[in-house]
Amino acid sequence: MNANKGIRALRRFAVLGLATSMLFPVSVFAKNFDVQMDTSGVAAPAVEQAPPAFPDGKMRRGQEGWVRLNFVVGPDGHAVDPIIVDSSGGSLFEQSTLAVVSSWRFEPSEAGLERADNTVDVRFEIEGDRDRATRNFLRRYRDIVQDLYYEKHDKARDQVDTANEFGGWNLYESTMLALLNGRVEGAEGDDVGQLEHYRRALAVSNRATLDGEQRREVIGRILELEIETQQYGAALTTLEELRAEPGSDEKLAGISDEVTRLESSIGGSEPIVANGTLYNPCNCDTGDPLWTYSPARRSFSFDELNGNVERFEARCENNRISAQVETGTKWSLPADWGSCQVFVFGDDAATFEFIEHGEDTGDNDVGRSAVASSDVLD
């Protein structure tokens, strides 16, 4: 192994890993817990939004969890049609979150429209046990880092798969585990898999678990991967997030060429092709495999379907559509629907191309064209 390459690898681990000096005992009886909800992704003011209950078994054993949930606010203000976008800690945290959604109420739209794209992050935390890891987890963590450093990629894969079976006991461990998975995916040359795990690490973490240079490095790497995989709509959001991070000027200067390519590509007329892979959003045996994306353009189609890519739903600010995924159809989302998020469903590990079309593409690239309509939901 080249010595310089080894030094670079260790530096990257130091940034894309977390400090490993914090320990907590495996057996914990939790008396104090906290359930926090980030509602900044909800368009409608809340009338009643009770937090989910901390699962009793998880609380007594000291385990933490995190759930990202997308839902629709109906014309009557009820929260309906929830989708688990991602989670950590196991299915009980998902179930607890889903159990309370039907009780949520929001101010109805004056125009009687749906507010179709709303996201809530729920954090289930044990007081006093944040930002620490068990000795067993740290031992597995160090073994995987060492295997990657010496380019024993097959062994690292086996080790991280074993670590995934145990999962992250608290959100600190979940962040570390997601970063490890991202490193293994990157060593295997899977940019899409690496991107999904780094996104999870960033979402699960907080300022205490991923701060300063580490946070900037992870956001910057997510941005690079989104540009490399042509997920330009997501890259625009990540770019703004990186710009908002204190001390990010040096990182932004280092990727200025990539940012220029991003901005010129979105403004061009050539199709943008993003590679999608369905994944299980829960690090457990349950979960509805999906892929989610915020498109940068209003028209899109699907191609190169491999495996069961079943259906999609586009949730916009004030309307939504749903249809079967098929090649040869271009979907156009009306501009007055506002910004949109596309969810694609099917079997775990199924792949496809998500093609965003420029305004002057025309219908020659696809067999049929369909203007999106909410009637498709019926």
N, C-alpha and C positions, 0 to 999 in steps of 0.2 A: 504494500500500500504506500502511495506517495506521501511523504512526510507533510508537505504543505497541504495536501488534501485532507490529511488527518487533522491538522490544526484547524482548517476551515470547518470541518465537520464538528469538532468539539465546540468551536465558537457558536455554530448554529444551534447545537444542543443547549448551550448555556442560555441562549436567547429564547428558543422555542420550547424549552423545558421550564420547569419551575424549581425554586429552591427546595431542597430535600431535607432540611434540618428540622422541620416541624413534625412532631410525632404526637399521636394520641393513642391510648390503650384500645385494644380491639373490643373489649366488653365495656359498653357504656349504657348507663341507665339515664335517659334524658328526662329531666324535669321541666326544663324551659325550652320552648321552641317558638319559632317565628314563621309565619306565612306571609310573604310579601307579594304584591301584584304590581307589575309595571303596566300601566294602562295607557302609556303614551301612544300606542298604536291603535287606539280606539277613536273613531271619528265622532261618535255621538256622546254627549254628556251622560254620565251614569245617574240613574234614579235609584237603583238598588243593585249592588254588586258585591254580595257576600263572598269572602275568600273561601276556598276549599278547606275541608278539614284535613289536618295532618294525619295520615294513616296511623292508627293506633299502634300496630305492630312495628312499623318503621320508627315511630317516635320512641317507643320503649327500648328499641335496640340501638338508637342513636344514628339512624341512617337519614341522609338528606336526599332531596330530589329537586328536579327542575322540569317544568313543562312549558312549551310554547304552543299556544292554542289560537287558531283562526276561526272566526265565526261571523255570521251575518246578523245584522240588526234589522229585523223586519219592519214593515210600515207601521206596526202597532207598538214598536219598541222592544219586542221580545228578542232575546238572543237565540238563534236557531242554527242548525247545520254546522256543528263544531267539527273542526279538523285538527287532529294532533299533528303539528308540523315537526316537532322534535321533542325529545325528552331525555332525562337521565335519572337513574335511580330505580327503575323498574316500573311495572305496569300499575302497581297500586297508586302511585302518584298520578298517573294518567286517569285512572278510574275515579279518584277523588275529585279531580278537576272537572271531568265530564259530568259527574253527578250533580254539580252545582250550577252548571251553565244555564239550564232551563229556568232557573230562578232569577237570572239577571234581567234587569229592565233598564232601558235607556230612553232618552227623549226622542219621540217619533220625529221623522222628517216632516217639515212643514209641507213639502210637495208630495207627501205620501209615497216616497220612494224607499227602496232598501238601501241601507248602507252596508255594502256587501263585503268589504274587506277590512276586518278589524282583528288586531293581534294583541294578545295578552301574554306576558311572561309571568309565570308563577314560581316563586322560590320557596322551598320548604327547608328551613335551616334550624339546626340545633344550636342554641346559645352556648357559647364557650367551646365549641368543637369545630369552629370554622377555621379554614386555612391551615389544617394539619393533616398528616397522613399516618397510616399505620406502618409499623415496621415491616410487615409482610408485603404491603404494597410497595414500599420503597425498595425492598429487596428485588421484587420483580421488575420495578422500574429501572434500577441500575443494571440488571442483567440484560434487559432489552437495549438500553443505551450502549452497553459494551458490545453486544452482538452487531448493532448497526455500525458502530465505530470500526469494527474489524471486518465489516462487509459480509457478515454471516446472515444474509437476508432471510434464508429459509428458517433458520433457528429463531430469528427475531419475529418472523411471522407466527411460528408456533407459540412463542412466548406471549405475544400480544393477544393471540386468540384465547389463550388460557386466562390472561388478565381480564379480557372482556367477559368471560364467564363469571368471574367474581364481581365485575363492575366496580364503579367508584362508590366507596362507602359514604363519603360526603362530597360536597360540590368541589372542594379543592382536589380530591382524588379524581373526580370526574373530568375536571379540566386537564389534569396531568395525563389521564388515560386518553382523552381525545387528541392531545398533542402527540402522544406516542403513536397512536394509530395513524395520524397524519404523516409522521416521519417514516413509518413502515410503508405506507402507500407510496410516498415519494420515492423511497429506495427501490420499490418495485416498478416505478415509472408510471404510476396511475395518478395523473394530475387531478382527475375528477374526484377520485376517492380522497386524495389528500385535501382537496378544497372542502369537501363536506365535513371532514373531521376538524379542520381548522375553524370552520364556521361554528361548529358545535362548541369547540373549546372557548371561543370568544363569547358566545352566547351564554354559556354556563358560568363563566368566570365573573368576578366583580373586581373592583379597583384594588381590593386587598390581595386577591389571588393572582391577578395578572395586571401589572401596573408598569408605568413608565416605559422604559425601553422595550421590555417584553411585549407590552400591549401594542406599541407602534410597529414592532417587528411582525407580530402576528397579523395585524390589519394590513400591513404592507404586503405580506406574502399572500394573503387572501386576494388582494387587489391584483397582484401579478398573475395568480392562477386564474382569476376570472377573465382577465384579458387574454391569457394564453388559450383558454377554452372558449373564448368568444361569448362569454356570458356578460355582454356589455351593459345590459340594463342593471344587473346587480353591481357591476363594476362602478357605475356612476354613483350609486348610493355609498359604496365602500370608499370611493375617492373622497366624497364629502365627509365621511366619518374620519378618514385619516387626516384631512385638512383641519378638522376640528380638534385633533389631539395636540396638546401642548408639546412643543419640541419636535414637531414632525417635518420641519423644513428640510433637514438633511436627508431624511428618507424620501421625501417627495422629489428632491433634486436627483436622487439616485435612480429614480424610475421615470424621469421626465419623458424619455423617448416612448415608453410604454403608454403613458398618459396621452401624449400627442397622438399616438396610433389609435387609442380608444376614441378620442374626440373626433378625429377625422373619419373613422370608420362609421360612427353613428350618423354623422352628417352626410355620408355618401349614399349612393343609390344601389350599391351592390348588396345582395342578400347577406345577412349575418347568420352564420350557422353555429349554434351552440350544441354541444354534445351532452345529452341527458342520460342519467342512469337512475333508475328507481332504487330506493333504499328504504329499509325499515327505520322509521324515525325513533323507535324505542330501543334502548339497549337491553331488550328482553325478547322472549319468544313471541309476544303478541305485537300488534302494530299493523297498520294498513300501509304497505309500501307506496311511496310517492316521490315526486320530484316537484319542487316549487321554484318559480322564477318570475321576476318582474321585468317584462319586456321593455325595450327602449323604443320600439315602434308599434304601430297600431295593427299591422297585418302580419299573420304568421301561418305556417303550415308545418306538417310533420313528414318525415321521410326516414328511410333506413331503419325500419322497426325490426328489432331483434328481441325475441321473447314476447310475452304478453304485455303489450302497452295498450291498456283497455279504454280509458276515457280521460277527458280533461274537464276542468272547470276553470273559467276565468272570472275572478271576483274583482270588480272595480269599485270605485268610490260609491256609485249609486245605481249599479245594476250588475248582473252576472249572467253567464251562459254556461251550459254544460252539453257535451256531445261525445260520441265515440271518436277515438283517435283513428284516423285513416289517412293514407297517403292520397294525394291528388285533390285535396280541398284546401283552399286558403280562407282563413277566417279573418274578418276585419272588425275591429272594435271601434264603435263610434267615439269620436273625440269628446263628446259631451258626457261620456261615462266616467271621465276622469282617469286617474292612474289605476293600473290594474296589476293583479298578481295571478299567475297561471299555476294551477295544480294539475299534475298528471299522475294517474293511478294505474296500477297493474301488478305484475309479479316482481318480487325482489330481484334485482340485478338485471332486469330488462333494460335495453338501451334503445336510443332513438336520436334523430336529429331534429332540433327545434329551429326552424328557419324563420327569421324575421325579414320581411320584404320591404324594399324601398318604395317610395311613392310612385315611381315610374316603372315598376317591375312589370305591371300588366298581369294578365292571366295566362300567359304562355308557359309559365313555369309550373303550373298545376292544371289538373284536369277540370276542376270546377271551382267556383268562388262562392262564398256564402257570407252574407252580412250577418253579424252576430245579432241575435234576438233573444230576449228573455223567454220567448215561447219555447225555446229548446229545452227548458227545464221541465216542461209539463209532459 
